[in-house]
């Protein structure tokens, strides 16, 4: 049964990661000034977050450092929560923060 719970939390963790990328993209498209800035921020912000996550925080990350992984997770999720709050979605921001925190604490990588 504990393995089923772990998979549930891993699924929620992945959903939170995707939601964070979506929130960062949404923020970029909403808060960019010109069309070019909107496109640059809307695509560039989640792209930078995804690259940082892949290099430092992913389960098979090429750079293995618990401190860097934690810092990148805090940066990406924190920025996503702030982005949702800045775009007028405080309830979604809170929900993302709670799900990200719980799924990070309660899941263990499959192995």
C-alpha positions as CSV (number, residue, x, y, z in Angstrom):
1,X,0.0,0.0,0.0
2,X,2.8,2.4,0.7
3,X,4.1,2.0,-2.8
4,X,0.7,3.1,-4.1
5,X,0.9,6.2,-1.9
6,X,4.4,7.0,-3.2
7,X,3.2,6.7,-6.8
8,X,0.3,9.0,-6.0
9,X,2.7,11.6,-4.5
10,X,5.1,11.2,-7.4
11,X,2.2,11.8,-9.8
12,X,1.2,14.9,-7.9
13,X,4.9,16.1,-7.9
14,X,5.0,15.8,-11.6
15,X,1.7,17.6,-12.0
16,X,3.0,20.4,-9.8
17,X,6.1,20.7,-11.9
18,X,4.0,21.0,-15.1
19,X,1.7,23.5,-13.4
20,X,4.7,25.6,-12.3
21,X,6.0,25.7,-15.9
22,X,2.5,26.7,-17.1
23,X,2.2,29.4,-14.4
24,X,5.5,30.9,-15.4
25,X,4.5,30.9,-19.1
26,X,1.1,32.5,-18.2
27,X,2.8,35.2,-16.2
28,X,5.1,36.0,-19.1
29,X,2.3,36.3,-21.6
30,X,0.2,38.4,-19.2
31,X,3.0,40.8,-17.9
32,X,5.0,41.3,-21.0
33,X,4.7,44.8,-22.5
34,X,5.0,44.5,-26.3
35,X,4.0,41.4,-28.2
36,X,7.7,40.5,-28.6
37,X,8.2,40.8,-24.8
38,X,5.2,38.7,-24.1
39,X,6.4,35.9,-26.4
40,X,10.0,36.1,-25.0
41,X,8.8,36.0,-21.4
42,X,6.0,33.5,-22.0
43,X,8.3,31.0,-23.7
44,X,11.6,31.9,-22.2
45,X,10.7,31.9,-18.5
46,X,9.4,28.3,-18.4
47,X,12.2,27.2,-20.8
48,X,14.9,28.5,-18.4
49,X,13.0,26.9,-15.5
50,X,12.8,23.5,-17.3
51,X,16.5,23.6,-18.2
52,X,17.5,24.4,-14.6
53,X,15.2,21.7,-13.4
54,X,16.6,19.1,-15.8
55,X,20.2,19.9,-15.0
56,X,19.9,20.2,-11.2
57,X,16.6,18.8,-9.8
58,X,15.5,16.0,-12.1
59,X,15.9,12.4,-10.8
60,X,18.5,11.7,-13.4
61,X,20.1,15.1,-13.4
62,X,23.6,15.3,-14.7
63,X,24.7,17.5,-11.8
64,X,24.1,15.7,-8.5
65,X,23.9,18.1,-5.6
66,X,21.2,18.0,-3.0
67,X,21.7,21.6,-2.1
68,X,21.5,22.8,-5.8
69,X,18.5,20.6,-6.4
70,X,16.7,22.1,-3.4
71,X,17.6,25.6,-4.5
72,X,16.3,25.1,-8.0
73,X,13.1,23.5,-6.7
74,X,12.6,26.5,-4.3
75,X,13.3,28.9,-7.1
76,X,11.0,27.3,-9.7
77,X,8.1,26.6,-7.3
78,X,8.5,29.9,-5.5
79,X,8.6,31.9,-8.8
80,X,5.5,30.0,-10.0
81,X,3.6,30.7,-6.8
82,X,4.5,34.4,-7.1
83,X,3.6,34.4,-10.7
84,X,0.1,33.0,-10.0
85,X,-0.4,35.6,-7.2
86,X,0.8,38.4,-9.5
87,X,-1.6,37.4,-12.2
88,X,-4.6,37.5,-9.7
89,X,-4.9,33.8,-8.8
90,X,-4.0,33.6,-5.1
91,X,-6.0,30.5,-4.5
92,X,-4.2,28.6,-7.3
93,X,-0.9,30.0,-6.0
94,X,-1.7,28.6,-2.5
95,X,-2.8,25.3,-4.0
96,X,0.4,24.9,-6.1
97,X,2.5,25.8,-3.1
98,X,0.8,23.2,-0.9
99,X,0.9,20.4,-3.5
100,X,4.5,21.2,-4.4
101,X,5.6,21.1,-0.8
102,X,3.6,17.9,0.2
103,X,4.6,16.0,-2.9
104,X,8.2,16.9,-2.5
105,X,8.2,15.8,1.2
106,X,6.1,12.7,0.9
107,X,7.5,11.1,-2.3
108,X,10.6,9.1,-2.8
109,X,12.1,8.6,-6.3
110,X,11.3,5.3,-7.9
111,X,14.0,2.8,-7.8
